[in-house]
């Protein structure tokens, strides 16, 4: 099945626009990216500091792009926020 960025959970229209600014137009493109680099580049290109949760959205989207069979709980950006913060993943509480 051919997946598009719209098919990824936690990726909405605003994130798709941000990814386009970064030159990411497909799931295949996204699978080759690094979340921290995308976040840093987005801040640099737009000239503003974005909410750090955007890093989690990018991490989540990249994980889904790389693994179509990613567990459902890992398809939510806030699962990745907990990991970034060093907290137990939401399903482990």
PDB file with one MODEL, atoms N, CA, C and O in Angstrom:
MODEL        1
ATOM      1  N   UNK A   1       0.841  -1.187   0.000  1.00  0.00           N
ATOM      2  CA  UNK A   1       0.000   0.000   0.000  1.00  0.00           C
ATOM      3  C   UNK A   1       0.885   1.249   0.000  1.00  0.00           C
ATOM      4  O   UNK A   1       1.804   1.361   0.811  1.00  0.00           O
ATOM      5  N   UNK A   2       0.617   2.153  -0.877  1.00  0.00           N
ATOM      6  CA  UNK A   2       1.344   3.424  -0.945  1.00  0.00           C
ATOM      7  C   UNK A   2       0.784   4.363   0.123  1.00  0.00           C
ATOM      8  O   UNK A   2      -0.406   4.676   0.122  1.00  0.00           O
ATOM      9  N   UNK A   3       1.646   4.806   1.030  1.00  0.00           N
ATOM     10  CA  UNK A   3       1.214   5.714   2.095  1.00  0.00           C
ATOM     11  C   UNK A   3       1.632   7.145   1.766  1.00  0.00           C
ATOM     12  O   UNK A   3       2.676   7.388   1.159  1.00  0.00           O
ATOM     13  N   UNK A   4       0.793   8.072   2.182  1.00  0.00           N
ATOM     14  CA  UNK A   4       1.114   9.486   2.039  1.00  0.00           C
ATOM     15  C   UNK A   4       1.314  10.075   3.432  1.00  0.00           C
ATOM     16  O   UNK A   4       0.996   9.437   4.435  1.00  0.00           O
ATOM     17  N   UNK A   5       1.834  11.277   3.485  1.00  0.00           N
ATOM     18  CA  UNK A   5       2.033  11.927   4.780  1.00  0.00           C
ATOM     19  C   UNK A   5       0.715  12.058   5.536  1.00  0.00           C
ATOM     20  O   UNK A   5       0.696  11.978   6.765  1.00  0.00           O
ATOM     21  N   UNK A   6      -0.388  12.259   4.812  1.00  0.00           N
ATOM     22  CA  UNK A   6      -1.706  12.370   5.455  1.00  0.00           C
ATOM     23  C   UNK A   6      -2.117  11.081   6.146  1.00  0.00           C
ATOM     24  O   UNK A   6      -2.955  11.108   7.048  1.00  0.00           O
ATOM     25  N   UNK A   7      -1.546   9.955   5.742  1.00  0.00           N
ATOM     26  CA  UNK A   7      -1.897   8.667   6.336  1.00  0.00           C
ATOM     27  C   UNK A   7      -1.242   8.448   7.700  1.00  0.00           C
ATOM     28  O   UNK A   7      -1.641   7.549   8.439  1.00  0.00           O
ATOM     29  N   UNK A   8      -0.255   9.252   8.034  1.00  0.00           N
ATOM     30  CA  UNK A   8       0.464   9.067   9.291  1.00  0.00           C
ATOM     31  C   UNK A   8      -0.305   9.717  10.434  1.00  0.00           C
ATOM     32  O   UNK A   8      -0.718  10.874  10.347  1.00  0.00           O
ATOM     33  N   UNK A   9      -0.491   8.949  11.510  1.00  0.00           N
ATOM     34  CA  UNK A   9      -1.183   9.483  12.679  1.00  0.00           C
ATOM     35  C   UNK A   9      -0.311  10.559  13.321  1.00  0.00           C
ATOM     36  O   UNK A   9       0.915  10.454  13.305  1.00  0.00           O
ATOM     37  N   UNK A  10      -0.919  11.565  13.870  1.00  0.00           N
ATOM     38  CA  UNK A  10      -0.258  12.711  14.510  1.00  0.00           C
ATOM     39  C   UNK A  10       0.315  13.696  13.501  1.00  0.00           C
ATOM     40  O   UNK A  10       0.992  14.649  13.887  1.00  0.00           O
ATOM     41  N   UNK A  11       0.055  13.480  12.215  1.00  0.00           N
ATOM     42  CA  UNK A  11       0.510  14.403  11.172  1.00  0.00           C
ATOM     43  C   UNK A  11      -0.728  15.043  10.541  1.00  0.00           C
ATOM     44  O   UNK A  11      -1.484  14.397   9.815  1.00  0.00           O
ATOM     45  N   UNK A  12      -0.908  16.324  10.839  1.00  0.00           N
ATOM     46  CA  UNK A  12      -2.042  17.054  10.287  1.00  0.00           C
ATOM     47  C   UNK A  12      -1.594  18.057   9.241  1.00  0.00           C
ATOM     48  O   UNK A  12      -0.427  18.079   8.850  1.00  0.00           O
ATOM     49  N   UNK A  13      -2.526  18.890   8.788  1.00  0.00           N
ATOM     50  CA  UNK A  13      -2.215  19.858   7.737  1.00  0.00           C
ATOM     51  C   UNK A  13      -1.057  20.802   8.088  1.00  0.00           C
ATOM     52  O   UNK A  13      -0.235  21.105   7.224  1.00  0.00           O
ATOM     53  N   UNK A  14      -0.981  21.264   9.324  1.00  0.00           N
ATOM     54  CA  UNK A  14       0.102  22.186   9.706  1.00  0.00           C
ATOM     55  C   UNK A  14       1.459  21.491   9.627  1.00  0.00           C
ATOM     56  O   UNK A  14       2.436  22.079   9.163  1.00  0.00           O
ATOM     57  N   UNK A  15       1.518  20.250  10.077  1.00  0.00           N
ATOM     58  CA  UNK A  15       2.779  19.504  10.011  1.00  0.00           C
ATOM     59  C   UNK A  15       3.159  19.223   8.566  1.00  0.00           C
ATOM     60  O   UNK A  15       4.334  19.293   8.206  1.00  0.00           O
ATOM     61  N   UNK A  16       2.182  18.909   7.744  1.00  0.00           N
ATOM     62  CA  UNK A  16       2.460  18.676   6.327  1.00  0.00           C
ATOM     63  C   UNK A  16       3.016  19.949   5.687  1.00  0.00           C
ATOM     64  O   UNK A  16       3.928  19.882   4.862  1.00  0.00           O
ATOM     65  N   UNK A  17       2.471  21.107   6.064  1.00  0.00           N
ATOM     66  CA  UNK A  17       3.010  22.378   5.547  1.00  0.00           C
ATOM     67  C   UNK A  17       4.444  22.590   6.028  1.00  0.00           C
ATOM     68  O   UNK A  17       5.305  23.008   5.253  1.00  0.00           O
ATOM     69  N   UNK A  18       4.703  22.302   7.311  1.00  0.00           N
ATOM     70  CA  UNK A  18       6.067  22.439   7.838  1.00  0.00           C
ATOM     71  C   UNK A  18       7.031  21.503   7.114  1.00  0.00           C
ATOM     72  O   UNK A  18       8.149  21.892   6.775  1.00  0.00           O
ATOM     73  N   UNK A  19       6.597  20.281   6.882  1.00  0.00           N
ATOM     74  CA  UNK A  19       7.455  19.326   6.176  1.00  0.00           C
ATOM     75  C   UNK A  19       7.744  19.807   4.752  1.00  0.00           C
ATOM     76  O   UNK A  19       8.856  19.642   4.252  1.00  0.00           O
ATOM     77  N   UNK A  20       6.744  20.397   4.106  1.00  0.00           N
ATOM     78  CA  UNK A  20       6.951  20.920   2.749  1.00  0.00           C
ATOM     79  C   UNK A  20       7.990  22.042   2.761  1.00  0.00           C
ATOM     80  O   UNK A  20       8.828  22.123   1.864  1.00  0.00           O
ATOM     81  N   UNK A  21       7.935  22.901   3.770  1.00  0.00           N
ATOM     82  CA  UNK A  21       8.942  23.962   3.918  1.00  0.00           C
ATOM     83  C   UNK A  21      10.335  23.344   3.990  1.00  0.00           C
ATOM     84  O   UNK A  21      11.307  23.917   3.498  1.00  0.00           O
ATOM     85  N   UNK A  22      10.418  22.175   4.607  1.00  0.00           N
ATOM     86  CA  UNK A  22      11.690  21.480   4.799  1.00  0.00           C
ATOM     87  C   UNK A  22      12.065  20.590   3.614  1.00  0.00           C
ATOM     88  O   UNK A  22      13.099  19.923   3.639  1.00  0.00           O
ATOM     89  N   UNK A  23      11.229  20.580   2.582  1.00  0.00           N
ATOM     90  CA  UNK A  23      11.522  19.784   1.394  1.00  0.00           C
ATOM     91  C   UNK A  23      11.125  18.326   1.503  1.00  0.00           C
ATOM     92  O   UNK A  23      11.562  17.498   0.703  1.00  0.00           O
ATOM     93  N   UNK A  24      10.300  18.006   2.489  1.00  0.00           N
ATOM     94  CA  UNK A  24       9.833  16.627   2.682  1.00  0.00           C
ATOM     95  C   UNK A  24       8.425  16.532   2.103  1.00  0.00           C
ATOM     96  O   UNK A  24       7.490  17.155   2.608  1.00  0.00           O
ATOM     97  N   UNK A  25       8.287  15.750   1.045  1.00  0.00           N
ATOM     98  CA  UNK A  25       7.001  15.683   0.350  1.00  0.00           C
ATOM     99  C   UNK A  25       6.399  14.286   0.304  1.00  0.00           C
ATOM    100  O   UNK A  25       5.299  14.103  -0.216  1.00  0.00           O
ATOM    101  N   UNK A  26       7.110  13.299   0.845  1.00  0.00           N
ATOM    102  CA  UNK A  26       6.592  11.932   0.803  1.00  0.00           C
ATOM    103  C   UNK A  26       7.042  11.163   2.040  1.00  0.00           C
ATOM    104  O   UNK A  26       7.962  11.572   2.748  1.00  0.00           O
ATOM    105  N   UNK A  27       6.378  10.052   2.280  1.00  0.00           N
ATOM    106  CA  UNK A  27       6.749   9.173   3.388  1.00  0.00           C
ATOM    107  C   UNK A  27       8.169   8.654   3.168  1.00  0.00           C
ATOM    108  O   UNK A  27       8.943   8.529   4.117  1.00  0.00           O
ATOM    109  N   UNK A  28       8.505   8.355   1.927  1.00  0.00           N
ATOM    110  CA  UNK A  28       9.858   7.883   1.618  1.00  0.00           C
ATOM    111  C   UNK A  28      10.901   8.946   1.974  1.00  0.00           C
ATOM    112  O   UNK A  28      11.928   8.636   2.579  1.00  0.00           O
ATOM    113  N   UNK A  29      10.633  10.204   1.595  1.00  0.00           N
ATOM    114  CA  UNK A  29      11.544  11.301   1.972  1.00  0.00           C
ATOM    115  C   UNK A  29      11.711  11.350   3.487  1.00  0.00           C
ATOM    116  O   UNK A  29      12.824  11.427   4.007  1.00  0.00           O
ATOM    117  N   UNK A  30      10.579  11.303   4.176  1.00  0.00           N
ATOM    118  CA  UNK A  30      10.575  11.425   5.632  1.00  0.00           C
ATOM    119  C   UNK A  30      11.368  10.311   6.299  1.00  0.00           C
ATOM    120  O   UNK A  30      12.043  10.546   7.301  1.00  0.00           O
ATOM    121  N   UNK A  31      11.293   9.111   5.759  1.00  0.00           N
ATOM    122  CA  UNK A  31      11.963   7.957   6.378  1.00  0.00           C
ATOM    123  C   UNK A  31      13.479   8.117   6.434  1.00  0.00           C
ATOM    124  O   UNK A  31      14.147   7.442   7.217  1.00  0.00           O
ATOM    125  N   UNK A  32      14.020   9.005   5.610  1.00  0.00           N
ATOM    126  CA  UNK A  32      15.473   9.214   5.561  1.00  0.00           C
ATOM    127  C   UNK A  32      15.927  10.417   6.388  1.00  0.00           C
ATOM    128  O   UNK A  32      17.103  10.779   6.361  1.00  0.00           O
ATOM    129  N   UNK A  33      15.012  11.029   7.111  1.00  0.00           N
ATOM    130  CA  UNK A  33      15.322  12.260   7.839  1.00  0.00           C
ATOM    131  C   UNK A  33      15.617  11.998   9.315  1.00  0.00           C
ATOM    132  O   UNK A  33      15.325  10.930   9.854  1.00  0.00           O
ATOM    133  N   UNK A  34      16.200  13.000   9.938  1.00  0.00           N
ATOM    134  CA  UNK A  34      16.497  13.003  11.369  1.00  0.00           C
ATOM    135  C   UNK A  34      15.603  14.056  12.026  1.00  0.00           C
ATOM    136  O   UNK A  34      15.565  15.203  11.579  1.00  0.00           O
ATOM    137  N   UNK A  35      14.890  13.675  13.077  1.00  0.00           N
ATOM    138  CA  UNK A  35      13.916  14.570  13.706  1.00  0.00           C
ATOM    139  C   UNK A  35      14.565  15.840  14.249  1.00  0.00           C
ATOM    140  O   UNK A  35      14.044  16.937  14.043  1.00  0.00           O
ATOM    141  N   UNK A  36      15.682  15.705  14.933  1.00  0.00           N
ATOM    142  CA  UNK A  36      16.337  16.891  15.500  1.00  0.00           C
ATOM    143  C   UNK A  36      16.767  17.848  14.395  1.00  0.00           C
ATOM    144  O   UNK A  36      16.626  19.064  14.529  1.00  0.00           O
ATOM    145  N   UNK A  37      17.279  17.312  13.332  1.00  0.00           N
ATOM    146  CA  UNK A  37      17.707  18.154  12.199  1.00  0.00           C
ATOM    147  C   UNK A  37      16.510  18.869  11.581  1.00  0.00           C
ATOM    148  O   UNK A  37      16.591  20.055  11.261  1.00  0.00           O
ATOM    149  N   UNK A  38      15.393  18.150  11.411  1.00  0.00           N
ATOM    150  CA  UNK A  38      14.190  18.788  10.876  1.00  0.00           C
ATOM    151  C   UNK A  38      13.734  19.923  11.780  1.00  0.00           C
ATOM    152  O   UNK A  38      13.413  21.014  11.310  1.00  0.00           O
ATOM    153  N   UNK A  39      13.710  19.658  13.080  1.00  0.00           N
ATOM    154  CA  UNK A  39      13.272  20.675  14.044  1.00  0.00           C
ATOM    155  C   UNK A  39      14.189  21.897  13.983  1.00  0.00           C
ATOM    156  O   UNK A  39      13.714  23.030  13.895  1.00  0.00           O
ATOM    157  N   UNK A  40      15.493  21.668  14.031  1.00  0.00           N
ATOM    158  CA  UNK A  40      16.458  22.772  13.984  1.00  0.00           C
ATOM    159  C   UNK A  40      16.328  23.561  12.683  1.00  0.00           C
ATOM    160  O   UNK A  40      16.369  24.791  12.689  1.00  0.00           O
ATOM    161  N   UNK A  41      16.173  22.847  11.576  1.00  0.00           N
ATOM    162  CA  UNK A  41      16.031  23.512  10.278  1.00  0.00           C
ATOM    163  C   UNK A  41      14.739  24.326  10.210  1.00  0.00           C
ATOM    164  O   UNK A  41      14.729  25.428   9.663  1.00  0.00           O
ATOM    165  N   UNK A  42      13.652  23.790  10.761  1.00  0.00           N
ATOM    166  CA  UNK A  42      12.381  24.516  10.757  1.00  0.00           C
ATOM    167  C   UNK A  42      12.515  25.826  11.529  1.00  0.00           C
ATOM    168  O   UNK A  42      12.053  26.873  11.074  1.00  0.00           O
ATOM    169  N   UNK A  43      13.146  25.763  12.694  1.00  0.00           N
ATOM    170  CA  UNK A  43      13.358  26.981  13.489  1.00  0.00           C
ATOM    171  C   UNK A  43      14.209  27.988  12.715  1.00  0.00           C
ATOM    172  O   UNK A  43      13.921  29.185  12.721  1.00  0.00           O
ATOM    173  N   UNK A  44      15.247  27.505  12.056  1.00  0.00           N
ATOM    174  CA  UNK A  44      16.141  28.397  11.304  1.00  0.00           C
ATOM    175  C   UNK A  44      15.437  29.012  10.097  1.00  0.00           C
ATOM    176  O   UNK A  44      15.556  30.212   9.852  1.00  0.00           O
ATOM    177  N   UNK A  45      14.713  28.202   9.355  1.00  0.00           N
ATOM    178  CA  UNK A  45      14.048  28.679   8.136  1.00  0.00           C
ATOM    179  C   UNK A  45      12.949  29.682   8.458  1.00  0.00           C
ATOM    180  O   UNK A  45      12.800  30.689   7.765  1.00  0.00           O
ATOM    181  N   UNK A  46      12.176  29.408   9.511  1.00  0.00           N
ATOM    182  CA  UNK A  46      11.052  30.289   9.857  1.00  0.00           C
ATOM    183  C   UNK A  46      11.488  31.464  10.722  1.00  0.00           C
ATOM    184  O   UNK A  46      10.741  32.429  10.886  1.00  0.00           O
ATOM    185  N   UNK A  47      12.695  31.384  11.275  1.00  0.00           N
ATOM    186  CA  UNK A  47      13.183  32.460  12.126  1.00  0.00           C
ATOM    187  C   UNK A  47      12.502  32.535  13.473  1.00  0.00           C
ATOM    188  O   UNK A  47      12.484  33.588  14.109  1.00  0.00           O
ATOM    189  N   UNK A  48      11.939  31.416  13.912  1.00  0.00           N
ATOM    190  CA  UNK A  48      11.290  31.393  15.226  1.00  0.00           C
ATOM    191  C   UNK A  48      11.514  30.058  15.911  1.00  0.00           C
ATOM    192  O   UNK A  48      11.695  29.028  15.262  1.00  0.00           O
ATOM    193  N   UNK A  49      11.499  30.097  17.228  1.00  0.00           N
ATOM    194  CA  UNK A  49      11.631  28.879  18.027  1.00  0.00           C
ATOM    195  C   UNK A  49      10.252  28.231  18.090  1.00  0.00           C
ATOM    196  O   UNK A  49       9.293  28.850  18.550  1.00  0.00           O
ATOM    197  N   UNK A  50      10.154  27.009  17.637  1.00  0.00           N
ATOM    198  CA  UNK A  50       8.885  26.282  17.674  1.00  0.00           C
ATOM    199  C   UNK A  50       8.783  25.498  18.972  1.00  0.00           C
ATOM    200  O   UNK A  50       9.792  25.181  19.602  1.00  0.00           O
ATOM    201  N   UNK A  51       7.558  25.191  19.361  1.00  0.00           N
ATOM    202  CA  UNK A  51       7.339  24.377  20.556  1.00  0.00           C
ATOM    203  C   UNK A  51       8.134  23.090  20.420  1.00  0.00           C
ATOM    204  O   UNK A  51       8.147  22.470  19.356  1.00  0.00           O
ATOM    205  N   UNK A  52       8.795  22.689  21.493  1.00  0.00           N
ATOM    206  CA  UNK A  52       9.635  21.487  21.471  1.00  0.00           C
ATOM    207  C   UNK A  52       8.814  20.235  21.146  1.00  0.00           C
ATOM    208  O   UNK A  52       9.371  19.232  20.700  1.00  0.00           O
ATOM    209  N   UNK A  53       7.524  20.285  21.362  1.00  0.00           N
ATOM    210  CA  UNK A  53       6.680  19.135  21.013  1.00  0.00           C
ATOM    211  C   UNK A  53       6.688  18.871  19.507  1.00  0.00           C
ATOM    212  O   UNK A  53       6.353  17.772  19.064  1.00  0.00           O
ATOM    213  N   UNK A  54       7.071  19.880  18.725  1.00  0.00           N
ATOM    214  CA  UNK A  54       7.203  19.664  17.279  1.00  0.00           C
ATOM    215  C   UNK A  54       8.288  18.635  17.001  1.00  0.00           C
ATOM    216  O   UNK A  54       8.187  17.867  16.044  1.00  0.00           O
ATOM    217  N   UNK A  55       9.313  18.616  17.822  1.00  0.00           N
ATOM    218  CA  UNK A  55      10.354  17.589  17.702  1.00  0.00           C
ATOM    219  C   UNK A  55       9.735  16.205  17.886  1.00  0.00           C
ATOM    220  O   UNK A  55      10.087  15.263  17.176  1.00  0.00           O
ATOM    221  N   UNK A  56       8.814  16.089  18.840  1.00  0.00           N
ATOM    222  CA  UNK A  56       8.151  14.808  19.094  1.00  0.00           C
ATOM    223  C   UNK A  56       7.259  14.407  17.924  1.00  0.00           C
ATOM    224  O   UNK A  56       7.175  13.229  17.576  1.00  0.00           O
ATOM    225  N   UNK A  57       6.597  15.383  17.322  1.00  0.00           N
ATOM    226  CA  UNK A  57       5.770  15.104  16.142  1.00  0.00           C
ATOM    227  C   UNK A  57       6.649  14.579  15.009  1.00  0.00           C
ATOM    228  O   UNK A  57       6.299  13.603  14.346  1.00  0.00           O
ATOM    229  N   UNK A  58       7.788  15.231  14.789  1.00  0.00           N
ATOM    230  CA  UNK A  58       8.704  14.767  13.747  1.00  0.00           C
ATOM    231  C   UNK A  58       9.223  13.363  14.059  1.00  0.00           C
ATOM    232  O   UNK A  58       9.283  12.511  13.173  1.00  0.00           O
ATOM    233  N   UNK A  59       9.597  13.122  15.316  1.00  0.00           N
ATOM    234  CA  UNK A  59      10.100  11.800  15.708  1.00  0.00           C
ATOM    235  C   UNK A  59       9.040  10.734  15.462  1.00  0.00           C
ATOM    236  O   UNK A  59       9.335   9.661  14.935  1.00  0.00           O
ATOM    237  N   UNK A  60       7.821  11.036  15.842  1.00  0.00           N
ATOM    238  CA  UNK A  60       6.692  10.124  15.660  1.00  0.00           C
ATOM    239  C   UNK A  60       6.453   9.840  14.178  1.00  0.00           C
ATOM    240  O   UNK A  60       6.274   8.688  13.781  1.00  0.00           O
ATOM    241  N   UNK A  61       6.450  10.878  13.376  1.00  0.00           N
ATOM    242  CA  UNK A  61       6.201  10.719  11.941  1.00  0.00           C
ATOM    243  C   UNK A  61       7.305   9.901  11.277  1.00  0.00           C
ATOM    244  O   UNK A  61       7.025   9.045  10.438  1.00  0.00           O
ATOM    245  N   UNK A  62       8.549  10.159  11.648  1.00  0.00           N
ATOM    246  CA  UNK A  62       9.669   9.409  11.075  1.00  0.00           C
ATOM    247  C   UNK A  62       9.585   7.941  11.471  1.00  0.00           C
ATOM    248  O   UNK A  62       9.831   7.063  10.644  1.00  0.00           O
ATOM    249  N   UNK A  63       9.239   7.667  12.722  1.00  0.00           N
ATOM    250  CA  UNK A  63       9.112   6.274  13.172  1.00  0.00           C
ATOM    251  C   UNK A  63       8.055   5.544  12.347  1.00  0.00           C
ATOM    252  O   UNK A  63       8.260   4.395  11.955  1.00  0.00           O
ATOM    253  N   UNK A  64       6.930   6.202  12.081  1.00  0.00           N
ATOM    254  CA  UNK A  64       5.885   5.587  11.263  1.00  0.00           C
ATOM    255  C   UNK A  64       6.332   5.419   9.816  1.00  0.00           C
ATOM    256  O   UNK A  64       6.002   4.424   9.170  1.00  0.00           O
ATOM    257  N   UNK A  65       7.079   6.389   9.314  1.00  0.00           N
ATOM    258  CA  UNK A  65       7.562   6.297   7.935  1.00  0.00           C
ATOM    259  C   UNK A  65       8.502   5.108   7.773  1.00  0.00           C
ATOM    260  O   UNK A  65       8.499   4.436   6.741  1.00  0.00           O
ATOM    261  N   UNK A  66       9.296   4.858   8.790  1.00  0.00           N
ATOM    262  CA  UNK A  66      10.262   3.757   8.727  1.00  0.00           C
ATOM    263  C   UNK A  66       9.636   2.399   9.012  1.00  0.00           C
ATOM    264  O   UNK A  66      10.121   1.378   8.524  1.00  0.00           O
ATOM    265  N   UNK A  67       8.567   2.379   9.795  1.00  0.00           N
ATOM    266  CA  UNK A  67       7.954   1.108  10.198  1.00  0.00           C
ATOM    267  C   UNK A  67       6.439   1.187  10.078  1.00  0.00           C
ATOM    268  O   UNK A  67       5.777   1.697  10.982  1.00  0.00           O
ATOM    269  N   UNK A  68       5.878   0.693   8.979  1.00  0.00           N
ATOM    270  CA  UNK A  68       4.426   0.739   8.816  1.00  0.00           C
ATOM    271  C   UNK A  68       3.673  -0.079   9.865  1.00  0.00           C
ATOM    272  O   UNK A  68       2.470   0.103  10.050  1.00  0.00           O
ATOM    273  N   UNK A  69       4.379  -0.977  10.550  1.00  0.00           N
ATOM    274  CA  UNK A  69       3.748  -1.818  11.571  1.00  0.00           C
ATOM    275  C   UNK A  69       4.077  -1.351  12.984  1.00  0.00           C
ATOM    276  O   UNK A  69       4.030  -2.137  13.929  1.00  0.00           O
ATOM    277  N   UNK A  70       4.404  -0.085  13.124  1.00  0.00           N
ATOM    278  CA  UNK A  70       4.709   0.487  14.431  1.00  0.00           C
ATOM    279  C   UNK A  70       3.531   0.263  15.379  1.00  0.00           C
ATOM    280  O   UNK A  70       2.383   0.432  14.968  1.00  0.00           O
ATOM    281  N   UNK A  71       3.783  -0.112  16.634  1.00  0.00           N
ATOM    282  CA  UNK A  71       2.671  -0.283  17.581  1.00  0.00           C
ATOM    283  C   UNK A  71       1.822   0.990  17.661  1.00  0.00           C
ATOM    284  O   UNK A  71       2.344   2.103  17.585  1.00  0.00           O
ATOM    285  N   UNK A  72       0.525   0.811  17.813  1.00  0.00           N
ATOM    286  CA  UNK A  72      -0.405   1.943  17.791  1.00  0.00           C
ATOM    287  C   UNK A  72      -0.032   3.050  18.765  1.00  0.00           C
ATOM    288  O   UNK A  72      -0.108   4.226  18.412  1.00  0.00           O
ATOM    289  N   UNK A  73       0.373   2.700  19.993  1.00  0.00           N
ATOM    290  CA  UNK A  73       0.671   3.741  20.978  1.00  0.00           C
ATOM    291  C   UNK A  73       1.859   4.604  20.542  1.00  0.00           C
ATOM    292  O   UNK A  73       1.964   5.761  20.950  1.00  0.00           O
ATOM    293  N   UNK A  74       2.740   4.058  19.729  1.00  0.00           N
ATOM    294  CA  UNK A  74       3.902   4.815  19.264  1.00  0.00           C
ATOM    295  C   UNK A  74       3.571   5.719  18.071  1.00  0.00           C
ATOM    296  O   UNK A  74       4.432   6.451  17.582  1.00  0.00           O
ATOM    297  N   UNK A  75       2.336   5.663  17.616  1.00  0.00           N
ATOM    298  CA  UNK A  75       1.898   6.536  16.524  1.00  0.00           C
ATOM    299  C   UNK A  75       1.355   7.867  17.042  1.00  0.00           C
ATOM    300  O   UNK A  75       0.964   8.733  16.260  1.00  0.00           O
ATOM    301  N   UNK A  76       1.336   8.020  18.368  1.00  0.00           N
ATOM    302  CA  UNK A  76       0.904   9.267  18.992  1.00  0.00           C
ATOM    303  C   UNK A  76       2.126  10.079  19.390  1.00  0.00           C
ATOM    304  O   UNK A  76       3.031   9.555  20.040  1.00  0.00           O
ATOM    305  N   UNK A  77       2.164  11.344  19.011  1.00  0.00           N
ATOM    306  CA  UNK A  77       3.336  12.177  19.274  1.00  0.00           C
ATOM    307  C   UNK A  77       3.650  12.261  20.759  1.00  0.00           C
ATOM    308  O   UNK A  77       4.818  12.351  21.138  1.00  0.00           O
ATOM    309  N   UNK A  78       2.624  12.234  21.610  1.00  0.00           N
ATOM    310  CA  UNK A  78       2.869  12.388  23.050  1.00  0.00           C
ATOM    311  C   UNK A  78       3.570  11.173  23.644  1.00  0.00           C
ATOM    312  O   UNK A  78       4.161  11.278  24.719  1.00  0.00           O
ATOM    313  N   UNK A  79       3.522  10.030  22.978  1.00  0.00           N
ATOM    314  CA  UNK A  79       4.310   8.872  23.418  1.00  0.00           C
ATOM    315  C   UNK A  79       5.790   9.235  23.325  1.00  0.00           C
ATOM    316  O   UNK A  79       6.577   8.914  24.216  1.00  0.00           O
ATOM    317  N   UNK A  80       6.152   9.905  22.241  1.00  0.00           N
ATOM    318  CA  UNK A  80       7.537  10.312  22.021  1.00  0.00           C
ATOM    319  C   UNK A  80       7.937  11.453  22.948  1.00  0.00           C
ATOM    320  O   UNK A  80       9.113  11.577  23.290  1.00  0.00           O
ATOM    321  N   UNK A  81       6.983  12.293  23.364  1.00  0.00           N
ATOM    322  CA  UNK A  81       7.275  13.346  24.347  1.00  0.00           C
ATOM    323  C   UNK A  81       7.725  12.724  25.656  1.00  0.00           C
ATOM    324  O   UNK A  81       8.691  13.177  26.271  1.00  0.00           O
ATOM    325  N   UNK A  82       7.019  11.684  26.080  1.00  0.00           N
ATOM    326  CA  UNK A  82       7.386  11.008  27.329  1.00  0.00           C
ATOM    327  C   UNK A  82       8.788  10.424  27.226  1.00  0.00           C
ATOM    328  O   UNK A  82       9.570  10.517  28.172  1.00  0.00           O
ATOM    329  N   UNK A  83       9.105   9.834  26.107  1.00  0.00           N
ATOM    330  CA  UNK A  83      10.438   9.260  25.905  1.00  0.00           C
ATOM    331  C   UNK A  83      11.493  10.366  25.966  1.00  0.00           C
ATOM    332  O   UNK A  83      12.519  10.213  26.628  1.00  0.00           O
ATOM    333  N   UNK A  84      11.238  11.475  25.275  1.00  0.00           N
ATOM    334  CA  UNK A  84      12.191  12.592  25.265  1.00  0.00           C
ATOM    335  C   UNK A  84      12.418  13.124  26.675  1.00  0.00           C
ATOM    336  O   UNK A  84      13.537  13.497  27.029  1.00  0.00           O
ATOM    337  N   UNK A  85      11.365  13.158  27.474  1.00  0.00           N
ATOM    338  CA  UNK A  85      11.458  13.691  28.834  1.00  0.00           C
ATOM    339  C   UNK A  85      12.005  12.674  29.827  1.00  0.00           C
ATOM    340  O   UNK A  85      12.172  12.984  31.007  1.00  0.00           O
ATOM    341  N   UNK A  86      12.283  11.461  29.356  1.00  0.00           N
ATOM    342  CA  UNK A  86      12.811  10.431  30.240  1.00  0.00           C
ATOM    343  C   UNK A  86      11.769   9.836  31.163  1.00  0.00           C
ATOM    344  O   UNK A  86      12.102   9.269  32.203  1.00  0.00           O
ATOM    345  N   UNK A  87      10.512   9.963  30.786  1.00  0.00           N
ATOM    346  CA  UNK A  87       9.415   9.414  31.576  1.00  0.00           C
ATOM    347  C   UNK A  87       9.030   8.051  31.016  1.00  0.00           C
ATOM    348  O   UNK A  87       9.334   7.733  29.866  1.00  0.00           O
ATOM    349  N   UNK A  88       8.361   7.253  31.836  1.00  0.00           N
ATOM    350  CA  UNK A  88       7.871   5.984  31.284  1.00  0.00           C
ATOM    351  C   UNK A  88       6.907   6.274  30.130  1.00  0.00           C
ATOM    352  O   UNK A  88       6.129   7.227  30.177  1.00  0.00           O
ATOM    353  N   UNK A  89       6.972   5.453  29.119  1.00  0.00           N
ATOM    354  CA  UNK A  89       6.048   5.605  27.996  1.00  0.00           C
ATOM    355  C   UNK A  89       4.624   5.493  28.517  1.00  0.00           C
ATOM    356  O   UNK A  89       4.376   4.744  29.462  1.00  0.00           O
ATOM    357  N   UNK A  90       3.674   6.229  27.917  1.00  0.00           N
ATOM    358  CA  UNK A  90       2.302   6.255  28.427  1.00  0.00           C
ATOM    359  C   UNK A  90       1.682   4.886  28.682  1.00  0.00           C
ATOM    360  O   UNK A  90       0.941   4.735  29.654  1.00  0.00           O
ATOM    361  N   UNK A  91       1.956   3.879  27.847  1.00  0.00           N
ATOM    362  CA  UNK A  91       1.343   2.568  28.055  1.00  0.00           C
ATOM    363  C   UNK A  91       1.984   1.806  29.211  1.00  0.00           C
ATOM    364  O   UNK A  91       1.468   0.769  29.629  1.00  0.00           O
ATOM    365  N   UNK A  92       3.105   2.310  29.733  1.00  0.00           N
ATOM    366  CA  UNK A  92       3.823   1.623  30.815  1.00  0.00           C
ATOM    367  C   UNK A  92       3.441   2.146  32.192  1.00  0.00           C
ATOM    368  O   UNK A  92       3.960   1.657  33.196  1.00  0.00           O
ATOM    369  N   UNK A  93       2.566   3.107  32.264  1.00  0.00           N
ATOM    370  CA  UNK A  93       2.212   3.714  33.556  1.00  0.00           C
ATOM    371  C   UNK A  93       1.276   2.850  34.333  1.00  0.00           C
ATOM    372  O   UNK A  93       0.879   3.211  35.440  1.00  0.00           O
TER     373      UNK A  93
ENDMDL
END
